[in-house]
């Protein structure tokens, strides 16, 4: 297979790379190029256009005509791209699906590292590489302290209780496992549906593999979903236990509640920094797994905005 060509129709690829697209023409050429440049060559690219109006569709049609990707279209844009991803997975020919956001980037070893891990760890349904979050050219967040290796359900929930060690660009799931989980929660959330899915996955998986090599980048500046204040409501995980009714042992349940508390309070903090009220978030916080630090955060968030801003300014001056 020549570089930048999709597998021939009769050849089953090892990976299906799923890319939802909604008005990403500014970034598409660069983002698609880093997918085509993968050193591991057995993959197909499935792009799903979500009613783009900025030229993204025409660009994707050109790439499809050149045999670089398979293109599907949706008639109604889905918030967060969750429905587009689900459609993409339904069209996937490969056993393994990899997700990629059209405004981000992956290193050329992303698929090769996933492939090596899958080959060495038979029987697992989920694999994840490390990633970095960037603002401009500056790295503002990366996972530290999680070594490469196999981990169990409790490990995964414990890791996520501290930080989002899984990102859309870093994850790889067996297609059958994705289908059994029901896919991303389309039509329910404008933001945070991916986190909802990762937590659901971690609550269901017995073991998974994590690689600490950074192979993808999340460019926060490009994320219109994250930056849009209208998408910031109560975190989707507020409904998680009621909707999913997960069957977990005591320790796993504790870590799940810590995850939910962390995400709800994080979104409440974002609202407060925007000058918005966040009292409606607090009833969803679980006393189980709350912890002293989160109690302090909630007390600070409950302060009038002027007082809250003064506390934040004071903390920043101390750090400086």
N, C-alpha and C positions, 0 to 999 in steps of 0.2 A: 504493500500500500504506500503510495506517495505521501509525503508530508502534506498536511492540511486537507487530506481527503478523508471523507467518512468511509467506514467499511462498506464493501460491496453488498448489495441487497441479500445475497445468499450466505454471507458470513455473519455469524452471530457475534457481536462485540462483547467484550468482557464487561465494560462499563457503559452506562447511558448517562450522559451529562445533561441535566435538566436546567434550562435557563428561562425563567419568566421575564418578559420584557414589557414595560409600559413607559413609553417616552424616555428612552435611554440612548437616543441617537448620538448624543454628545460623547458617550463612553463606549459605545458598542464595538467599534473597530478595534480599539485597544484591548477590550476585555475578551472578545472572541479570539484575537490573535494569541493571547496567552493560553487559551484552551487548545487551539490548533497546534501550539508549540510543545505539547506534552511529549516527553521522551518515551513513555509507554503508549503504544500506538493503537491498541485494540479498544477503541471506544467510538461511540456515536454521539453526536450533539443534537439535542432536541430543544428547539426554541419555541416558546409559546407566546405569541403576541397578544397582549391584553388591551386591545383597542387603542394602540398608539396613534398619535396625531402629529408627531414631530419628525416623521421620516424614518422612524425605526423599522416599520413594516417593510418599506421599500428596500432598506438596506438588508434586512433579513431575507427578503425575496431574492435579492441578488446573490447572497451567499448560498441560498438553497439552489439557485440555478447553476451555481458553480460546483454543486455536489458536496458542499462542506457541512451542511446541516439539514435536518428535517424540520419543517416549519408547520406549526398549527396555529389557528387563530380562535380567539374567543370573541363573542359578540357583546358581552357585558363585562366591564372591567371588575375584577375581584379585589377587594381591599387586601393589601399586603402581598399579593401574588400567590396566595395559598391555593386558590382554585386552579390557577395556571400550572402550578407545580404538580398538583394532583392529576391534571390532564396529561402533563408531560410524562409522568410515571406510567399512566395507563397506556401510553404509546410506546413505552420503552421495550426494546428487544433483549436487552442484557439482563443478567441475573442480579447485577449490582447497579444501584442508582447513586449518582453523585449530584449534589445540588450546587448551583453557582449563581450568584447575583450579577446582573449585567453591568453593574457599575463598580465592580470590585476586580481583584486580580488573583491569579494563582501562579505559583512557581512551576517551572517546567517539570519538576519531580513529584508533583502532587499525586498524580495517578500511579506512578511507579512505586512510590512508598506505600500507598494503599494496597496495590497489587501484591507486593512482597509480604505485607502483614497478613493479608487474606490467605496467601499460599502457606504461610507458616502457622496459621491458627484456624484449622478446619473446624467447622461446626458453629462458628460464631455468626451472628446476624448483623452486628453493628461495629463499625470501625470509625475512628476519629483521629485526625491529625491536629497538631497545634496550629494556631493562627495568631495574627497580630492585628490590633485595631489601630488605624492611623487617622490623624487629623492633619491634612496637608502632607508634608513629608516627615512628620514627627510621629514616632511610635508612642501611643498613649496608653496602651494596655496589652498585656500578653500573659498567658498562663505560666506560672512558675511553680515548681515543687511537685508536679505530677510527672513521674518518670514513665518512659515507654513500658508497656506491659499489659497483661490481661488483668481485668478488674471485675468484681462482682457487683450485684445490684446495690448493696450498701455502700460500696466504694463510690459508685457513680453518683448516688444521691448525696453523699457527703461532700464530694467535690463540688457539685452544683449548689450546695448550700452555702459555699464560700464564693464562687464566681461562675460565670457562664463559660465553662470550659469547652462547650460545644457551640459552634456557629454554623450557619447555613452552608458556608463555603468549605467547612472542615469535615463535614459528615458524609458517611457512606453507609447505606443500608442495603440489605438484601431485599429485593423487590417484594418477595412474598411476605416478609416481615412487615414492610411498610404497609402493604395491603391489609394485613391482619390488624394492624393498629388503626386502620381507618383513614390514613392520610392526614394531611394538615387540616385544621378546623376551618374550612372555607365558609364564608358568609356570616361568621360569628364575630370576628375581631378585625379591626383595622391595623392593629399592631400587637405584637406579643404572641401571636398564634404559633410562631416557630418555637418559642420557649415552652409554650403549652405542650407542643408535640414532643420536644426533647424530654421533658419531665415525664410525660406519659410513656415514652420509650424506656427511660431509665427505670420506671416503676414496673416494667414488664420484662425487661431483658434479664437473663440469668448471668451472663458474662459478656463483656465487650473488650475490644482492644483499643488502647490509646497510644499514639506516637507523639513524642514531645518535640519532633522536628516541625518548625514553622513552614508550612507549604502554601498558605493563602493569606490574603490581606483584606480586611474589611475597611473600606474607605468611608469613614463616618460623614465626611463633608458631602458625599454624593447621595446619602440616604435621605430621600425626601419623606419616606414613611416615618423615619425616626424623628426628623426635624419638624414635622407638621404637628402643631399643638392640638389640633382637632382629633388626632389619633390617640392622645393621652387621656384615657378615661381611668377606670379602675382596672388593675391588671387582670388579664384573663385567668390567671391562676386562682383568683378569688373564688371561682366556680369549680375548681378542679376536683376537689374531694366529693362534692355533691354530685357532679356529673359523672365522674369516672368510677367512684366508689372503689378505689384500689385496695386489693388484698395484700397487705404488707404486715410484716412482723413489727414488733414494738420499736426496734432501733431504726428500721427503714421509715416507719411512719413519722418518727421524730424528725429525721432529716428532711422528709417531704415537707413537713410543716415549717421547718426552718427556711427551706427554699421559698415557700409561699410568702412567708413573712418578709424575707429579704427583698423579693420583687415588689410586693405591695408597698413597702416603705420606700423603696427606691423611686417608684413612680410618684408617690406622694411628695417626695423631695423635689422631683422635677417640677411638679405643679407649684409647689411653694416658691421655687426660684422664678417661676413665671408670674408670681403674684396671685395665684389662684388658690382657692380653698381646697383642703384635702381631708376634711373631716369625714367625708363619705367613704374614704379608704379604710379608716381604722376599724370599723366593725368587722372587716374581713380578716383582721390579724388574729392569729391563733395564740392563746396564752401558752399552749404547749410549744416549747421550743422558742419562746420569744427572746429570752436572754436580757441581761442588764443593759447592754449597749443599745439594743433596739428600743427598750423602754425610754432611755434618755433621748434617742432620736425622735420618738413620738412626742415626748414632752416639748422638745425644742420646736418641732413642727406645729405644735398647738399654739405657739406664741403668736401675738399679733405680728403682721408682716414687718413693721418697722423694727420691732425688737429682734425678730428672727434675722433680719438683714444685718443688724448690728453684731449679733453673735457670729454670723458667718464672716463678716469683715474682721472681727477680732481673731478668729481661727486662722484666717489667711495671713494676718500680720504676724502671728506667732510662727507660722511655717516659713515665712519669708526671713 
